[in-house]
Amino acid sequence: MQKRFLLKAAAAIAAASAFNLAHAQASTPIKFQLDWRFEGPAAFFLLPAAKGYFKEAGLNVTVDAGNGSGGAVQRVASGTYDMGFADLAAVMEFHANNPDAQNKPVAVMMVYNNTPASVMALKKSGIAKPADLAGKKLGAPVFDAGRRAFPIFAKANGIGSVQWTAMDPPLRETMLVRGDVDAITGFTFTSLLNLEARGAKASDVVVLPYADFGVKLYGNVIIASPKLVKENPEAIRAFLKAFTKGAKEVIANPAAAIASVKERDGIVNVALETRRLQLAIDTVVNSADARAEGFGQAKPQRLALMASQVSDAFSTKSRVNADTVWNASFLPPAAELNILPKP
């Protein structure tokens, strides 16, 4: 009897091992490129990875930090990464400047329904509204999304000519505090908190969000390589489904979600990154526009307008075709995307 029991137990263990091995072998590897460092908003991707939601969906996802949307687009285009997170304007620019390229990444899900870009200045500069920027010295890295899209902001608000100063990202807020420039462009949830870290009080900072001043550009999207789109569309669907499950938790409890960021970068300031994540949620993820359009989704008319604006502002080689940049066919059902709480 004992021998029979042992044989059955051994057979059960062998079967379980075979199942686990087969399951592991069946997992689809996905290399994912973030747009920036492991800061608060990265929790949207790090939490579902940490909680095993991607694994449950049959995916083996690795999430790497980035150094800008342009780099994320390039790495997905080159095949180094399967998917990524990038500013939609950068995706559009790549398409229009590389019309004959075979490997143009496509946007498959909207995450930042509004661009996080804004102009920021100190109140002592006398800048209180967009028109006050005329003739002023503005600073930002040359690749900054807000700087690239500034012509759209300027046109929408009738701003006269400005003078630009370029710098590396770590110096942007420092130069504003020192008075080397009159204003800067950047993502609100990045630069505002960086200004505070450099001694500026939030009450002394003037923030002019593009989205509040006539610029309805979309922000960051999840992108996928054309190879993955063609060869394994189900992996994209599984990724977006697991991501949405995680995003719902991040939005509901940002403070708890920051633990997943801390796991990847032990030196992050938890309190600061929690504030950064909450600011991102409030301004670009759970914005009024996002609630009106639905999480993850985009409207054809708005996409077409953005395509035209990017073509003009970025002086692209060819006009952006919004239909080739955006592919909503992989999104979860509307009921699953209904994750945005009313403020």
Secondary structure, DSSP 8 states (H G I E B T S, - for coil): -HHHHHHHHHHHHHHHHHHHHHHHHH-EEEEEE-SSSS-GGGHHHHHHHHTTHHHHTTEEEEEE--S-HHHHHHHHHHTS-SEEEEEHHHHHHHHHH-TT-S---EEEEES-SS--EEEEEEGGGT--SGGGGTT-EEE--TT-HHHHTHHHHHHHHT----EEE---GGGHHHHHHHTSSSEEEEEHHHHHHHHHHTT--GGGEEEEEGGGTT-----EEEEE-HHHHHH-HHHHHHHHHHHHHHHHHHHH-HHHHHHHHHHH-TTS-HHHHHHHHHHHIIIIIS-HHHHHH-TB---HHHHHHHHHHHHHHTT-SS---HHHHB--TT---HHHH------
